[in-house]
Amino acid sequence: PASSTPAPVAEKGNRSETRVKMTRMRQRIAQRLKESQSVAAMLTTFQEVDMGPLMEMRSKHKEEFEKKHGVKLGFMSAFVKASTAALQEIPAINGVIDDATKEIVYRDYVDISVAVASPTGLVVPVLRNCEDMSFADVEKTIGMYGRKAKEGTMSLEEMTGGTFTISNGGVFGSLFGTPIINIPQSAILGMHATKMRPMVVGGQVVARPMMYMALTYDHRLIDGREAVTFLKSIQAKIEDPSRMLLDI
């Protein structure tokens, strides 16, 4: 009698696989990310920000800024300066838990790590003493790090340290995300894509350029009230850039 077992169907298309050794950098990134998940009690809170006022300021002054400083005026410098001021207002977010001594370390300086894409993976160079940097200083330093990342000449010292991180997934089109803390830091700010969305302004529905911000923080050290206050402070400064000039 004929077998009732159906004949095997031949697979179509290429089904080959390629194995590639992980680079030392990718191995290190993987190790640090898993370590972060194991150590920190991570929680993410969100806030939306109207980018219109900052975009208007940039459009108005970008040519004069570039002519004077020799570098383009981007949005990252505003977020670095707004974050720096907010970190000084909410010291816990700029602090860290020393697990060995069971102490909280509060820093009087702000060193912000900025995520930069490189051919071999994401690198996070550090902008040191951001409280003393101008918008031009930030843009020049980020530009320098971007060139070094592409050339593969970033030194270990330039990527070591940092008290807070800013990651801008918006440059790749990301609308919403939950960044992972870059330990031993206690928080990370995630920037996202700016999209036109309907918003109620003065009782009227109008289209505004909106961005979602995400703050992932270590809940062992930072309470929800502090996290939300921090994000609201950044929102206020981005929506009214003159507040950074007036230190309010």
C-alpha positions in Angstrom: 0.0 0.0 0.0 1.1 3.6 -0.7 2.6 5.5 2.2 0.4 8.1 3.9 3.4 10.2 4.8 3.5 13.3 2.6 6.6 13.8 0.5 9.0 16.4 1.9 8.7 19.8 0.3 11.9 21.2 -1.0 12.9 24.5 0.6 13.1 27.4 -1.8 15.6 30.3 -1.6 18.9 30.8 0.1 18.9 29.6 3.7 22.6 29.9 4.5 24.0 31.5 7.7 27.1 33.5 8.5 28.9 33.6 11.8 30.9 36.6 12.7 33.1 37.1 15.8 31.8 39.8 18.1 34.2 42.8 18.2 35.7 43.7 21.6 33.6 46.8 21.6 30.3 44.9 20.9 31.2 42.5 23.7 31.8 45.3 26.1 28.6 47.1 25.1 26.7 43.8 25.7 28.3 43.3 29.1 27.6 46.8 30.2 24.0 46.8 29.2 23.3 43.5 31.0 25.2 44.8 34.0 23.0 47.9 34.0 19.8 45.8 34.0 21.1 43.7 36.9 22.3 46.6 39.1 19.8 49.5 38.6 16.1 49.6 39.5 15.2 51.2 36.1 12.1 53.1 35.5 11.2 55.4 32.6 9.0 58.5 32.6 8.0 60.6 29.6 7.3 64.2 28.7 6.5 65.9 25.4 8.1 69.2 24.4 7.1 71.8 21.8 10.2 72.3 19.6 8.7 75.3 17.9 10.5 78.1 19.9 13.9 76.4 19.7 13.5 75.8 16.0 12.6 79.5 15.6 15.6 80.6 17.6 17.9 78.3 15.5 16.4 79.5 12.2 16.9 83.2 13.3 20.5 82.9 14.5 22.0 79.9 12.7 23.9 81.8 10.0 25.3 84.4 12.3 26.2 81.7 14.8 28.1 79.6 12.2 29.8 82.7 10.8 31.1 83.7 14.3 31.9 80.3 15.8 32.7 78.2 12.6 30.3 75.5 13.6 26.6 74.8 12.9 24.0 75.5 15.5 22.1 72.2 16.2 19.5 71.1 18.8 21.9 69.0 20.9 23.6 72.0 22.4 20.3 73.4 23.7 19.4 70.0 25.3 22.9 69.7 26.8 22.6 73.2 28.4 19.0 72.6 29.5 20.0 69.2 31.0 23.0 70.8 32.7 20.8 73.4 34.4 18.2 70.8 35.4 20.9 68.5 36.8 22.1 71.4 39.0 18.5 72.0 40.1 17.9 68.3 40.9 21.3 67.0 42.3 20.1 63.4 42.8 19.9 62.8 39.1 23.6 63.9 38.8 24.5 61.6 41.7 25.3 58.0 42.0 25.1 55.2 44.7 28.5 53.9 45.8 27.4 50.3 46.6 30.7 49.5 48.3 30.3 52.1 51.0 26.5 52.4 50.9 26.8 56.2 50.3 25.3 58.6 47.8 27.8 60.7 45.9 26.6 64.1 44.8 28.7 65.8 42.1 29.2 69.6 41.9 30.2 69.3 38.2 28.2 68.0 35.2 29.9 65.7 32.7 27.4 64.6 30.0 28.0 61.5 27.9 26.6 62.0 24.4 25.9 58.9 22.3 27.6 59.0 18.9 27.3 56.4 16.1 30.5 54.9 14.8 31.3 52.2 12.2 32.0 49.7 14.9 29.0 50.5 17.2 27.7 53.2 19.5 30.3 55.2 21.4 29.6 57.6 24.3 32.2 60.4 24.6 32.0 62.8 27.5 31.5 66.5 27.5 33.3 67.6 30.7 32.2 70.5 33.0 29.2 71.3 30.9 28.3 74.0 33.4 31.2 76.1 32.1 30.5 75.4 28.4 28.7 77.7 25.9 26.4 76.6 23.1 29.4 77.0 20.7 31.7 74.9 23.0 29.1 72.1 23.0 28.6 72.1 19.3 32.4 72.2 18.6 33.1 69.4 21.0 30.3 67.2 19.7 31.6 67.8 16.1 35.1 66.8 17.1 33.9 63.6 18.7 31.7 62.8 15.7 34.8 63.0 13.4 36.9 60.9 15.7 34.1 58.3 15.9 34.0 58.0 12.1 37.8 57.8 11.9 38.1 55.3 14.8 40.5 57.6 16.7 38.4 58.0 19.9 40.5 57.4 23.0 39.4 55.4 26.0 39.9 58.5 28.2 37.4 60.5 26.1 34.8 57.8 26.7 35.4 57.3 30.4 33.4 59.0 33.2 30.3 61.0 32.7 27.6 61.8 35.3 24.6 61.7 32.9 23.9 60.6 29.3 21.9 62.0 26.4 20.9 59.7 23.6 19.3 61.0 20.4 17.4 58.3 18.7 15.5 60.9 16.8 18.3 61.2 14.2 17.3 57.7 13.0 13.6 58.5 13.1 12.7 56.9 16.4 9.4 58.3 17.8 9.4 56.7 21.2 11.8 54.6 23.2 13.1 53.6 26.7 16.9 54.1 26.9 19.1 52.0 29.2 21.1 53.7 31.9 24.9 53.9 31.2 26.2 52.7 34.6 27.6 53.8 36.9 25.4 56.8 36.1 21.9 57.1 37.5 19.9 58.4 34.6 19.7 58.9 30.8 17.7 61.2 28.7 16.3 59.9 25.4 15.5 62.4 22.6 13.3 61.4 19.7 12.0 62.5 16.3 10.2 65.8 16.0 6.8 65.3 14.4 3.9 67.7 13.6 1.0 66.8 15.9 -2.3 68.4 16.7 -2.1 70.2 20.0 -4.6 72.4 21.9 -3.1 75.9 22.2 -5.2 78.7 23.7 -8.4 76.6 23.2 -7.6 76.0 19.5 -6.3 72.8 17.9 -3.1 73.7 16.0 -0.3 71.7 14.4 2.9 71.9 16.5 6.4 70.3 16.1 6.4 67.9 19.1 9.1 65.6 20.5 8.7 62.9 23.1 11.5 62.9 25.8 12.2 59.9 27.9 14.1 59.7 31.2 15.2 56.4 32.4 16.4 56.6 36.0 17.6 54.4 38.9 14.7 54.3 41.3 16.9 53.3 44.1 18.2 56.9 44.2 15.8 59.0 42.3 12.1 59.4 43.2 9.3 59.9 40.7 8.8 63.5 41.8 12.4 64.3 41.1 12.4 62.6 37.7 9.2 64.4 36.5 10.5 67.8 37.9 13.7 67.2 36.0 11.9 66.6 32.7 9.5 69.5 33.2 12.5 71.8 33.8 14.0 70.7 30.5 10.7 71.2 28.8 10.4 74.7 30.1 13.9 75.7 28.9 13.4 74.2 25.4 10.0 75.8 25.0 11.4 79.2 26.2 15.2 79.2 25.4 15.5 82.7 27.1 15.2 80.9 30.4 18.7 79.4 29.9 20.1 82.9 29.3 18.4 84.2 32.5 19.3 81.1 34.5 15.7 80.3 35.5 
